[in-house]
Amino acid sequence: QVQLVESGGGLVQPGGSLRLSCAASGIIFSWYSMGWYRQAPGKQRELVALSTSAGSTNYADSVKGRFTISRDNAKKTVYLQMNSLKPEDTASYYCYARQGLLTPIWGQGTQVTVSS
């Protein structure tokens, strides 16, 4: 079975940090680009961060300097370290995996709420 399982979401105060994890199974992990998307109420899903199979990374302008994506190919896990969190970061965060231009694989999502 092909599966992405997210963890690490929760409630955090503004300025705090969270680390999201996404564990993959059923794929040759190193062949895939891995990323994180998020969707807030009333807003379209947006790309937050991407780690390509070639080793490059990309970030949304809104999170540059605050978020870091990393991957551990041996553990088949991708991480999103989120620092200096703001209320506008509140959203459901979804793990994403894609091999080339094939249909992406999506996780179930994990909720991140930034509130005082």
FENDA-V23363 format. One record per residue. N is the residue number from 1. PHI is phi in radians with two decimals (999 if undefined). PSI is psi in whole degrees, 0 to 359 (NA if undefined). BURIAL is # if it has 9 or more other ideal C-beta (glycine too) atoms within 8 Angstrom, else .. Layout:
[[N,PHI,PSI,BURIAL] [N,PHI,PSI,BURIAL]]
This chain:
[[1,999,139,.] [2,-1.61,126,.] [3,-2.67,141,.] [4,-2.12,127,#] [5,-2.17,116,#] [6,-1.57,154,#] [7,-2.70,166,#] [8,1.84,354,#] [9,-1.24,169,#] [10,2.85,193,.] [11,-1.74,131,.] [12,-2.48,150,#] [13,-1.37,154,.] [14,-0.93,138,#] [15,1.55,350,.] [16,-1.45,185,.] [17,-2.32,152,#] [18,-2.49,154,#] [19,-2.17,116,#] [20,-1.61,145,#] [21,-2.20,148,#] [22,-2.39,113,#] [23,-1.72,128,#] [24,-1.82,149,#] [25,-2.51,154,#] [26,1.41,11,.] [27,-2.34,159,#] [28,-1.48,98,.] [29,-1.01,318,#] [30,-1.16,343,.] [31,-1.42,350,.] [32,-1.85,142,#] [33,-1.35,137,#] [34,-2.12,143,#] [35,-2.72,177,#] [36,-2.23,130,#] [37,-2.00,162,#] [38,-2.47,155,#] [39,-2.46,120,#] [40,-1.70,159,#] [41,-0.96,131,.] [42,1.30,10,.] [43,-2.22,153,.] [44,-1.24,154,.] [45,-1.12,136,.] [46,-2.30,148,#] [47,-1.28,128,#] [48,-1.68,310,#] [49,-2.72,149,#] [50,-2.40,136,#] [51,-2.11,111,#] [52,-1.42,163,#] [53,-1.15,340,.] [54,-1.47,352,.] [55,1.81,2,.] [56,-1.57,162,.] [57,-2.26,151,.] [58,-2.44,146,.] [59,-2.34,148,#] [60,-1.13,146,#] [61,-1.00,327,.] [62,-1.20,343,.] [63,-2.06,357,#] [64,-1.02,133,.] [65,1.52,348,.] [66,-1.99,324,.] [67,-1.89,148,#] [68,-2.37,126,.] [69,-1.71,140,#] [70,-2.56,163,.] [71,-2.46,148,#] [72,-2.11,101,#] [73,-1.15,328,.] [74,-1.15,321,.] [75,-1.56,355,.] [76,0.93,47,#] [77,-2.35,139,#] [78,-2.02,144,#] [79,-2.14,155,#] [80,-2.30,107,#] [81,-1.50,121,#] [82,-2.03,115,#] [83,-2.03,163,.] [84,0.87,49,.] [85,-1.15,144,#] [86,-2.09,156,.] [87,-0.95,327,.] [88,-1.23,353,.] [89,-1.41,352,#] [90,-1.06,124,#] [91,-3.10,170,#] [92,-1.52,128,#] [93,-1.84,131,#] [94,-2.09,131,#] [95,-1.37,148,#] [96,-2.42,138,#] [97,-2.41,136,#] [98,-2.57,133,#] [99,-1.76,112,#] [100,0.99,233,.] [101,-1.85,16,.] [102,-1.26,168,.] [103,-1.05,128,.] [104,-1.17,159,.] [105,-1.88,138,#] [106,-2.13,142,.] [107,-1.42,177,#] [108,-1.41,340,.] [109,1.78,153,.] [110,-2.43,138,#] [111,-1.49,132,#] [112,-2.08,123,#] [113,-2.15,124,.] [114,-1.96,110,#] [115,-2.75,148,.] [116,-1.69,NA,.]]
